[in-house]
Amino acid sequence: MLVVMGAGPSTDDTGAGDRALKRASVITFGVAIGDTASADLEAVATDKSFVLSAPDFRTVASTGDQLLPFINGVVQRTIIVQNEFTEVLAVGPRDIIFLIDSTMGATLINSVREFIKRFVNIMPIGPDGVQVGVAQFSNIPRLEMDLNSYGSREELTAALGSIKPRPGQTVNIGAALDFVRTNMLRPEKGSRIQQRVPQVLLLMTSKKSSDSVEAPAIALQQLGVLTLAAGSKTATENELQQIAFDDTVAFYLKDFRSLLHYPKAIVDALSTIAGVVVTGGPTEPVMEITTVQTQKVVRDIVFLVDGSNYVGSSNFPYVRAFILNVVNQLDVRPDRVRIGLLQFAESQNIEFHLNSYSSRQDVVNKISQLRLTGGSVLNTGAAMNYALANMFQPSTGSRRKQGVQQVLVLITGGPVQDQAKNAADKLALAGVLTFTVSSGQADEALMRTVAFVEDLAYHETSFSNLPALAEQIMPKLITVVGDTDVTETTFPVETVLAVGPRDIIFLIDSTMGATLINSVREFIKRFVNIMPIGPDGVQVGVAQFSNIPRLEMDLNSYGSREELTAALGSIKPRPGQTVNIGAALDFVRTNMLRPEKGSRIQQGVPQVLLLMTSKKSSDSVEAPAIALQRLGVLTLAAGSKTATENELRQIAFADSVAFYLKDFRSLLRYPKATVDALSTLAGVVVTEGPTEPVMEITTVQTQKVVRDIVFLVDGSNYVGSSNFSYVRAFILNVVNQLDVRPDRVRIGLLQFAESQNIEFHLNSYSSRQDVVNKISQLRLTGGSVLNTGAAMNYALANMFQPSTGSRRKQGVQQVLVLITGGPVQDQAKNTADKLALAGVLTFTVSSGQADEALMRTVAFVEDLAYHETSFSNLPALAEQIMPKLITVVGDTDVTQTIPEETDVVAGAERDVAFLIDGTENVRRDFAYI
């Protein structure tokens, strides 16, 4: 029920919303306040009598007593509401047959007839659209109209008057079902079964059948007919379920009059369900829908199902039917095929694990009860990561460690709103074979990259085609293995990537054996070949370890790609039964991350470490890993064999860069996730020596927000080179928590001192990684004069413009983050007011010699001003500023932005009086008033 309370006429059209509410069986009441709202409320209320009146707001409370009897009457059904449909639905071609028990009596037959009339009135009736046939039955069936008897809605509605009650004590439903199959589903009777048009049958009975329904129902299913069953009185639910092609379309009603009051479930089923039909005549069944011969195969299959509003309740039955059609062709039992299912939208919901059910029937029963979770946000990548971490585990039934092929079937109908490709790479590296099945608004091209290989990606333009897709996907679903059709390497050929300066150290378990060491060495060689190697670009160092570490090459040992590639031949396997990873991590920190060894840690160059091990450590890794994190090192961890995922996550700076591999040879076949991490991650590094921990890295976690954010960065000597790395780290920690893309968050950056220098505009970069790469290369401009006000004016005139990427005119919140370390030497406060009037939200982040009190007046409001006594505290400030940066809007504590002077605002006549404070307190700001 919905109660609409209004004090005036509606200024927009209510028709579409009103019809949608009626279709959803929502009962609408109205409370009209004053005398101008009644007409519109009476138009949208379910009944005019459901609109109550209150002369003014003070008397609204009294309407509760008047409203309560109406609500109670509807609940207790002393008031009967009839929601009639008035809008023709967009429904594809289908043949619908109503099979009616003629013995149910005049009252119920009249209700059934009226239901069919109303249904016909909202269907696109015609030979190219929806065709309707009708038969009645008692102990014998009787044809009322064939599918092609009437070609228009008017003729059909008039002919429905022939549906009359007929006497009878018993019903033979089995004979009636056979009558439909053998007499009505023929081309000459209008059936388009041979053109693969869905054939839908709705049985309506008030009694249990006197003959057997099992064989006739199966015969219809084998023919591809989608049978719905509705019953009341002495009809039994078991028999209705036996007749219906799926339990979800077996309806037990109190009586058939309720069809007029609550028609939605049956109308939705009649108008949306689609299935597999035959290509021959009705007496020659070609395939079985749910009794297909099972295949002999051993697999763990997890269905990852989009439960968002992008699929929606109307399309979810097709998704469910597709899964059922797949499962019904598999031999589901603990030693053959195991099935798990996870539904997702913004978050994830495990429906059942791989070890939850041990028979196909149990799985089918559970899937048949599946209902859409709903949600408007679609975090596909997060769901894939969640599936890997929670569904493909031994504790939840995965047999990955026994060598059983792991399969993920992603079914989605909406756009990916996070990093699905990275998650897909992690699944591939973990040996999981990903299939994608998409429709609706899903990005078909992206789905091809998410699938393990492109030909495991399936896309249908209409959800209604998904059930039939089961036949197409099955051969590969039961035969393809994890390295099928993948070339020996997917490294770029003779292509040097555009990668900023970074120091990369490979720390290798030397005990893993000759074959794996050779694969690791080859991986590093190929990686080096696509990096801009050199003292101003990417530097590479290598160490090996067993129970003790051993240096192979420092970061500055080789300055060219050719020298480095040749030297990699020194990586050889060495004997050993145990590994001390903790000692090896400490060796890197204390011996390799030094300026004299080539490390550029003090210049703010990202320090990246990739650990590769085939064993669990014999010593503790916790303290050494934390020490590296505090130093700002981005540690990635890859393991195989007896290495444990928990330990890898403990070593890695984030779970997303802890990789468990089947073996290290897979690095050559599927290198993307590791290469991307090595070449793109950027983090916070120290400006002191390597033994002085400064801070912990911020783990990246994107926020869902739409904003244009410009960083205005003090590049003067007041900040200086020694502190500029902290400023850069603060910006990176903020950016790494935002979803940077053209339709979400846009980032711009302007550096200033005496003059201004635009580093990049709001529309310069379209991805977070591009922005991070640019910021990582940022260097101090220098200068002894600090014209902060002029820089703010320049930002307003040059950065917040449509031509440079600003979406201010589309209503997107504009944000300026001023970061400064020196005293303001011009009129910053006046400029701050101009920014506020233009709708720009100004944050201030200050340190050093900046005037803290002045910064509070420059910020949009005082609590958007942040000050730290030491620059070294700035990186950690990102966590503190983020909540307000992504939520505060520009009308906080001030009036809304005034329209341009040239815009004359249309509206009702009004008299406006300004009452102005004229005291000395406002002298400075009087011009703005």
N, C-alpha and C positions, 0 to 999 in steps of 0.2 A: 504494500500500500504506500501511496505517496500523498503527502499533504502539501499543497502549494499555497503559500501565504503571500498576498500581494496588496500593495496600496495604490496601484496605478495601472494603466493599460500597458500591454506589452509593446515594445518598440521593434520587435522582430517577429518573424513568422513562426507560429507554434504548431503548424500543421504536421510537419514531418516528425517532430518529437512526440506529438500526441499520438500519431499512428504507430510509432515504434513502441510506445508504452502499452498501447492496446494489444499490439501483436505479442508483447511479452507478458500479457495477462496481468499487468499492473493496474490496480484500482486507484483512481486519482480522486482526491477530495480537494476542496478549495476553501480558503478563508479570505474573504474580501474585506479589506480595511478601508473605510471610506466608501464613496459612491462611484468611483471611476474604474474599479477593478473587476466588478461583477461580470461584465459581458465576456471578457477574455477567459476568466476562470470557469464560467459556465460552459464555454466552448471546449475546454480541455478536460473538465471533470468527467468522470465515468457517467454521471447522471446529474442533471441540473439540481436535483434535490440534495446532492452531496456538496453544494456550495453554501457556506454559512457566512453571515455578515457581522462585522463589528464596526460601529460608527467611528471609532478612533483607536489608537494603539493602546490606550489605557484599558479598553474593554475587551481586548483580544483574549485575555485569560479566561473570560467567561464562556468563550466558544468551546472550550474543552468539554464541558458538560454536555453541550449539544452534539459534539462530534462523537463522543463515546458510544452512544446507542447505535450509530451507523456502523462503526468499526465492529462492535460486538455482533451486530446483525449479519455482517458479511462473514465473520469468523464462524458463527454458529449456523450459517446458511439459512437464516430466516429471511435474509435479503439475497436474492439470486441476481447475479450480475452476468449479463451477456455481452461479451466483447466481440463485436462483428469486425471482420476484416474488410477494408475498403480499398486496399492497394494491391495491384497485381504484382506478384513476386517475380524476380528474374530467375527462372527455373529452366534448365536445359531440357531437351527432348526426353520424354519417358512415357511408357505405357503403364497406366495404373488401373488395376481391376479391384473393385469392391465386391467381396463375397459375403453375403448377408444372411444370417439366420432369420428366416421369415416367421419363426414361431415365437418371437420374443414379445409380441403384443403390440397393440396400436400405439401406445404412448412412446415406447422405445423405438419402434420403427419410424415414427414421425421425427424423433430426435436424430436418428441416423440419417434419414433423408435430408433433414435441414443441415446437418453437418456437411454432407456431401455437396449440397447446393452452395454453402458458404465457401467450401474448399475450391469448388469449380470457379467461383467468382474471383478468386485471387490467382488462378492459374492461367498461363498463356495457352488457352485451348486451341487446337488446330492440328492438321495432319503433319506439320513441321514442328509442332511444339508438344504439348501434353495431350494425350488421348486417354479417354476414360471409358471403361467397360463395367457392367454391373451384372451380377448373377445372384440369385437367392437360392436357399436350400432349406429343406426340412429333412425327411428321410430320402428325398430325391432332389437333385438340383434342377434349376429352371433359369434359363437365360433371359435377362431383361434387356440388355443392349450390348452389342459388340463394340470393340475399340474404335471401329470406323463407322459406327451407325450415325453419329452426329459430329459434324465438323466445326460447329461454332458453339460458343458459350451459351447463347440464347436458346438454340435448339436443344442442347444438352440439358440445360436447367429445366426447360419445359417438360422434357421426357422423363425427368426424375420423378414426376408425379406417379409413374407406374409402379413405384416401389410401395407395395401394400403388405400389410400383415396377412399371413395365411395360417390356418389352423395346423396343429401338429404337436405331438407329445415327445417325439424323439428327433434327433438330428444325426445324419451320417456325414460327418465332416470329411472323412477319408474319400468317400465317393465324390463329394463336392470339389475337393482338391484335384482329383483325377479328371473331373469334368473340365475344370479350368485348363489343365495341362493339355488334354486331348482335343478340346473343342474351341477354346478361345485363343490359345497361343499359336495361331496359324496366320501366315501372311494374308490369306484371303479374308480373314476376320479382322484385319487391321494391325496385327502384331508386327512390330519392327524388330523382332528378336534376331533376324538374320543380319540386320544392319547394325547390330551391337548396341541398340538403344536399350537402356535399363528397363527391365520388366519387374514391376512392383505389384504385389498382391497384398491387400489388407483383408484378413478374415475377421468378421465380427460375429460372435456367438454368445448366446445366453445359457448354453447347456454344454455338458460333457458329451463327447461323441459316442454313438452306439456302435460304431465300427472303428477299425484300427486306423490311426492317422500316420503311423510311422513310415511305412513304405511310400505312400503318396507324398508326404512332406519331403522325404529324401529324393524322390524322383524330381520334384520341383527344384530342389537345391542343385541336383546334378545338372539340371537344365540351365542353371544360372539365375533362377527367379529369386528375387528378394522378397520373402514372405514375412509380413508382419501379422501378429495375432493379437486381437483385443477381445477380452471376455468379461462377463459379469454373471451374477446369480450363481447357477450351479456349474459353470465352466470352472475348470481347475487350472491352477498356475502351471503345474507340471505338464499338462497337455498343451497349454499355450506355448510353453518353452520348446516342447517337442516339435511343434508346427513351425515356429518362427525360425528364421535362418540364424538368428543370434538372440541370446537372452535379453539384450538391451532393447529389443523391439517386440517383446512379449509384454502386453499391458493388461493388468487386471483392474477393472473399473468397478466402482460401487454400483453404478448403472450407466447406461449409455447417454443419459441426459447430461452427464458431466462432460461429454465431448463438446458441448456447446459452451460450457463455462471455461474449461481449461484445455483448449485444443492444441496448445503449442507443441507438446512432445510428439504427437502423432503427425501433425502437419509438417513439422521439421523433418521427420523420418520419411514421410511420403515424398517430400519435395527435394530432399538433398541426398539421400542414400543412393549410391551407385555400386554396381558389382560386375562380375565377369559373366558374360553371356556367350551362347554358342554361335557358331557360324553356319550350322546346318539347320535342318527342320526340327520341329519340336519333339519328334519321336526318336531323334538320333542324338542322345547326349554325347558331347565331345569331351568334357572334362568335369571333374568334381571340384567343388569349391573348397570344401574343408576336409575331404577324405582322400587327398592325394597321397600316393605311395611315398613313404618316408625314405630319405636318403641315408646311406650308411656313412657316417662321417663323425669325427671327433673334434669338437670346437667349443670354445667359450665365447658366447655371443652376448654383447650388451647393447640394448637399444637405448639411445640417448634421444629423448623425445621432446621437441619444442612444445611446451604447454602454455605458450603466451597467447595474447590476444591477436597476434599476427596469424595464428592458425584459427583460433576461435572455436566456439562450441559447434557451429554449423559444419565446419570442416574436420573436426576431430574424429567423427565416426569413420571417415576415410582413412585417417592415419591408423586408427585402431584396426580397421579391416585389413590394411596392408600388413601390419605386424601379425595378425592372426593367420593370414594366408601364408606368411613365411613360416611361422611356428608350426602350423599344421602339416608342413612338408618335412619336418625334422624329427629325428628320433630322440626325443628329450628324455634323458635319464642320466644319472650321475656319471656313468662311464662312457657316455657318448656325447650328446650335446647338452650343454648347460646354458640357461637363459637368465639374463638379468635385465632390469629396466629402471631407468632413471629419467625423471621428468624435470625440465628446467625452464626458467624464464630469467628473472633477475637473480634468483637463488636456485638451489638444487633440491630435489625431493626424491629420495630413493624409494621406488615402489617395491622392488624386491631384488635381492642379491642373486648371484649365480648359484648359491647353494640353498636358496630359500625353498625351492620346489623341486621334487625329484621325478615328476611325471608331466607329460605334455598336457593332460587334462587339467591338472592344477594350474599350470601356467596359462592355459587358454581361459580358464575361469577367472583368473586374476586380471588378465588383459581385458576381458569382456566387461569387467566392472570399472575399468580405468575412466577417470573423469578429468577434464581439463583443469589445471591449477589456476591459469589466468596470470595476467601481468603484462605491463606495457614495455618493460625493459628486457632485452635479450642478450644475456652475457654468455655467448656460445663458447668462447675460449675458456672462460672460468669453469663452465660445466664440463668441458673436455678434460681440463686439468683435474677437476673433482672426480670424474669417472676414473681417471688413471690412478689417482691416490686412494680411492675408496672402493671401486668395483673390481679392479684387476689385482686383487690382493689374495694371498692364500687364505687369510682368515674369512674372506667373503666368498670363497668358492673358486677362485682362479687357479688354474693348473698350469700357469705360465712356466713355473720352475720345472715342471715335468715335460716341458717341450710342447704342450698343447697350443695350437694356434689361437691367439687372442683376437677377437673381432669386435669392432665398435661400429654400429650402424646409427649414424646421425640423421635424424629426420627433422627438418626445419621448414618454416614458412615465412621467416622474417629476416631482416638484415642483421648481419653480425655487428655487435656494438662494442667489441673488445678485440683482443689479439688472438684470433682463432688459429691463424697459420702457425704461430709459435707453438701453441698447444698441440697442433697436428704433428709438428716435427718431433715433439717430445714423445707423443704416442708411437710414432714410427720408430724412434730410437729405442723405445721400450719393447718393440716387437709386436705392437698392436696394429692390426690391419683395419684401416678406417674406410668405410663406405659412407657416401652421403646421398641422401634422398631428399630432394628439395622441391618446393613449389611456392606459389604465392609471391611474396616480396623478397624471397631469398635471392642472393646474388649468385647466379649460376656460374659465372666465371670464377668467383672466389671459392665456391664449393669444389670446383675441379682442383684447386690448389690444396684444399683441406683434405680431400680424399688421398689415400695412400698413393695411388696413381690415377691419372685422369679418367681411365675407363672404368673406375669404380665409383664415379660420380654420376648420379641419375637425377634428371630434372624433368618435371611435368608442369605444363602451364596451368593445369587445373588440378586441384586436390582430388577431384572425382576420379582421376585416372590412376591414383596411387594403388588401389587394391589390385588392379590388373598388373601392376609393375612387379608384383611378387614373382610371377613366372619368369620375368626377364632377369631379375637379380639373382635368382636361386643358383644357377650353374656356377657363377663366380663366388657366391657366398660360401659354397661348400667345397670349392677346389683351390682357389687362389691362396698362395702362402706369402709370408711377409717380405720376400725379396723378389717377387714376380715382376717381370717387365721393367725393372729398374736398371739403368745402365751402370757400368762399373764405377763411374764417378759422376757426381753432379756438380763438381767444382766448375766455376767459369773457366773457359779456355783462353789463355793469353789475355786476360782482362785484369788490369790492376784496379782494385776498388778505390773509391775516393774516401779514404779513412784519415782522420786527424791523428796528430802525434799521440803515441801510446807506447808504453813499455810492457811487453808480454813475456812472461816466464812460463815455460813448460816444465812441470815437475813430474817425473815419470818413474813408476814402479819398475825397477830393472829385473824383477823376478818373474815377470809374466810369461816368459818364454819367447823363443825366436820368432814364431809366426806373428804373435801379437805385437812384439816390439817393432818388427818390420812394418806392420800396419800403422803403428803410431808414428814411426819415422816418416813413412810415406805421406801420412796426413799432414805432418808439420811441413814437409817439403812443398806440398801442394798449397798449403795455407800461405807459406812464405812467397810463393810465386804470384799470389794475387794481392800482396801487401806492398805499399810504397816504402820499402826498406831503406833506412838511412838514419843518420844522427838527428835529422830534423823531421823524420817521419816515424815509422814503426821500427822499434828495436826489439830483438828477440834474444832471450837467454834460456839456457836449458840446464837442468840438474836431474840426476837420477838418484834413486834411493832403494835400499833394502832395509837392513837393520841400521845402516849408517848412510848419510847422504854423500853424494859425490858431484862436484861441479863439472859440467861439460863445457859450458861457455857462458861468459858474462854478457850483459846487455850490450856492452861496447866492444866485444871481441871482434865482431865482423861488421863492417860498415856498408857492405853491398849485398844484393840478393845472391850474386854468384858465389861470393866467398862463404856466405852463410849456408847456402844449399850444399856446397861441397863439404863443409864442416859437419853437417848433420850425419854424415856417415859414421861419426864416432859414437853414435847412440847404439850400443850393443846390449844384448841380454847378459845378465850376470846371475850367478847362482844365489839362491837364498830361499829359506822356508818362511821367514817372517819379515814384516815391514814395520818400521817405526815412523808413521806419518807425522806424528807430533814433532819429532826431532827434525824431520825434513822441512816442515813448515817453519820452524824456528831458524833453520839454516838459511832459508830464503830471506827471512826478515833481517837476520843479523849480518849476513855475508853478501847478499846480492842486491839489496835495496839501498845501496850507498852511491853517492855521487861519483866516487872514484871507480866504481864498477859499472858506470853508465846510467844508473837510475836518475831520472829527471823528476823525482818525487818532490823536490823543493821548488821546481818551476811550475808545479800544478799539473803536470802531465799525468793522465790516468795510468795507474799501475794495475795490471791484470795478471792473475796467476791461474793457470789451468793444471789442476792435479789429476793424474790418471793412475788408477790403482786397480789391481786384480784381487786384492786381499783386504781384510779388515785389519786395522792397525793393532799392533801389540802394545803400543803406549797410548796415553791419553792425547786426544786431538783438541779438546775443548779450549784450554788456555792458549795454545799457539794460534788457533783459528781466531779467537777473540782479539788477540794482540795484532794480527794482520788487519782485522776489520777496523780496529781503532786507529790504525795507521793510515786507513783509507784505501787499503788494497781490495780490489774486487776479485774475490776468489771463486773460481768455478771448480766443481768437483765431478769427475766422471769415473764410474766404477763398473766392474763386471765380476763374474765368478763369485768368490766368497766375500767381496766387498758388500757392505750393508747400506741400504738406502738411508737409514737413520743417521749413520755416521757421515755419509756424503752430505746430507742436509746440514749436519752440525758443522761441517767444514766450509760449505758454500756460504757466501754472504747473503743469499736468498734462495728459497726452495726452488724457484724457477730455473736456477742454474745448477741444480744437482741432477746429474744424468746417470741413470742406471742402464747399462747397455748389455745386450745379449753377449757380445764380445766386441773387442776394439776394432775388428775388421769392419763393423757396421759404420764406423766413422768415415770410411772411404765411400760407402754407398749412400749414406744419409748425413752429410756433414753440415747441413744448413743451420740447424739450431745452434751448434757449437760455434761455427764460423760467425754467425750473426752476433752471438754473445761476445766473442773475442774482439770483434771489430767495431762494435757499436756501443757497448756499455760505457758509460761515463760516470765517474763518481767523484767524491770529495777527497782531496789529498792534503797532506800537511805541508807546512812551509818550514818546519824545523827538521831536525834529523830523524832517522827512522826509529830511534828508540824512544821517542816522545809521543805517546798516543794522544791524539787531539780530540777525535770524535768518532762516533759510529755512523756508518753509511745509512742513509734513509732508504728503506725498502720502497720500491715503486708501487704505488697503488692508485690508479686513476680515479678521479672524481667525475661524476656525471653532471656537467654544468655547461652553460652557454655564456661565454664572456669574451670581450676583446681586452687583453691585458698588455699594457706597455710598461716596460721597465725603464725608468729614467735613472741612469747610473752615473754617479760622481766618479769621473776618471782623473781627478786632480791629484796633486801631490799630497793633499790632506789625507787621502786614502793610501796612496803609495803602492809600489809593487809588492811589498811584503804583506800587505793586508788585502790586496785585490783578489787573491785566491779565495779568501773567505767570502768576499762579495759574490764571486762567481759560483762558489759552492752553495750559497744561499739560493741564488737564482735557479741553479740546477735542481736543488732539492724541492723547490716549488714546482718547477716545470714537470719534473718526473712524477708528480702526483696529479697531473692534469691530462685530460684526454684531448690532445692537440690535433685538430683536423679542421678543415674549412667550415663544417657545420656545427662544431662544438666550441672549443677554445682556440682563439688565435693569439699569437704572441708577437710583440714587436719590441725592439730594444734601441735605446738612444743613449749614447755616452756624452757627457758634457764636462766642461771646466769653464774656461773663458768663453769658448764657442761650443757649438754642438756638432756631434758626429752621429749620423744615423747608421747603426750597425745592420738592422734589417727592419722592414715594415711588417705590418700585421698580415699582409698577403704574400710575404716573401717565401714562407715555408709552409707546407701543408701537412707535415707529420712531426710528431714529437722528436723522433730521432734526428731529423734534419736540424731542428731547433737546438737540441742538445749538442750536436756536433759543432754548430756555429758558436754556441756559448762557451764550449770547452776550448775554443781557439781564441777567445776574447783576450785582448791585451790592453793594459792601461794606456790611455792617450797621454796623460801627464798635463801639467799646467799649474800655475800658482794662484790664478784668479778663479773665483767660483761664482759664476752668474746663474744662480739657481732659478730665480724668477724668469729670466730670459729663456732658460732652457724649458721651463714649464710652458711659457707662451709658445715656444717653438714646437713643443710636443703637441699642443692643442691645434696649432695651425697646420702641422705637417703629418702627424701620426694618426690623429683621429678624424681622418677624411675618407669618404667612400673610395676615392681613387687609390688610397694606400691600404685598403682592406677593412676600414671601419664599417661596422654594421649598425651604427648609431641610429640611422633613420629607420631601420627595421626593428627598433626597440631593444636591441641587445645591449646589456649593461657594459658601459665603458669604464675601464679601471686603469689608473696610473699608480705605479709603485715607485716612489722616489726613494733611492738609496743613496745616502750621503754621509760624509765623514768630516765635513768642514763647515765653517761659518758662512751664512748667507750674506752675500755682498751686494744684493740689489733687492727689489721689492717682491719677495716671494709671496707674501700674504695676499696682495692684490691679485696676483695671477691665480692663486689657489681659489679665490672667489670666482674668477672667470671660469675656471674649470668646473666648479660646482654648478654654476648657472648653466653650463653647457651639458650637464648631466654626467660629468665624469667623476667617478668615485676615487678620491686620492688617499692612498696609504703612504705613510712615511716610515722608513727604516733607517735609523741613524746610529752613529757611534763616533768615537774619536772626539774631534773639536766641534761637532755639530751642536747647535743650540737646542737642547731638548724641549724647552718651553715653547720656542718658536715653532718647532716641528709639530707640536700639538695644535697650533693654530692653522698650520698649513694643511694638515690632514682634514679630510671631509668632516669627521667628528673626532673628538679627542681620543676615543678608544680605538681608533684606527692608526694611532701613532705608536711606534715601537722603538725603544732606545736600548742599546746595549753598551755598557762601559768599555767592553773589549770587542774588537772586530772578530776575534776567534769564536765568539758566542753566536755570530750571525747564522752559520749553517743550521744550528739546532733551532733557530727561531722559525724556520720554515713550518715546523709542526704547529707552532703557536698561531701563526698568521693564517694558516690554511682555512680553518672553519669560517672565518669572516670573509676571506678573500673570495670564497665560492658561494656565499649566501647573502651577504649584505647588499642591499640595493640602494640606488642613488637618492631615494626620497627619505632616507633615515634622518629624522629630526629636522628636516628642512622641507620647504614646499617643493612641489614638482617643478621640473624645468619649464621656464616660460616659453611659449611658442615664439617663432621668429616674428619680427615686427610686421612682416608682410602678410602674415596669416590672420585673416579675420575669422574669429571663432563664431560659428553659427549656434544659436541657442535661443531659449526663451528670454523674454524681457526680464530684467532684474535691476534693482537699485543697489549699488555697492558703496559702502562708506568705509574709508580707511581711517583707523584710529592709530596715530603714530606717536611713539615715545620721542619727545623733543628735548630731552635733557642732555647734559654734557656726556652722559654715559655712551651715547651713540654717535657723538660728533664725528669720529673717524670713519664710521661705516654709514653715515647719513646719505652719502651719494648713492650707495647701493640700494638703500631703502627707496 
